[in-house]
């Protein structure tokens, strides 16, 4: 996968994750059944990730992702990106994410990420892994 293809692919994944018209189950099509997300000291499996996607869709009115950099090497992708979002209660937040993605058969099998809440309520620091 080229860097341009990786950027396009990740844009699709995040569009699916943040678009309220796309169900959490439909978003899960980008991830292997054995998917694991290691983020900020927490580990989510596939079922927990689907709950996380559902939580994001119910918490956020909308969100946009701006990629600062994307790198592709074999089955590994890496990115840093900024998520700008507005919650349904009108509160805005901005999160910087640094992530490494491992692909299997074109699907995301594992993500290792660190998130940093740049703007927003301190209670939203766990938004990158919140799943209930």
Secondary structure as UniProt FT lines:
FT   HELIX           3..18
FT   TURN            20..21
FT   HELIX           24..27
FT   HELIX           28..30
FT   STRAND          31..39
FT   TURN            40..41
FT   STRAND          42..45
FT   HELIX           46..59
FT   STRAND          60..73
FT   TURN            74..75
FT   STRAND          76..87
FT   TURN            88..89
FT   STRAND          92..104
FT   TURN            105..106
FT   STRAND          107..119
FT   HELIX           122..124
FT   TURN            125..129
//
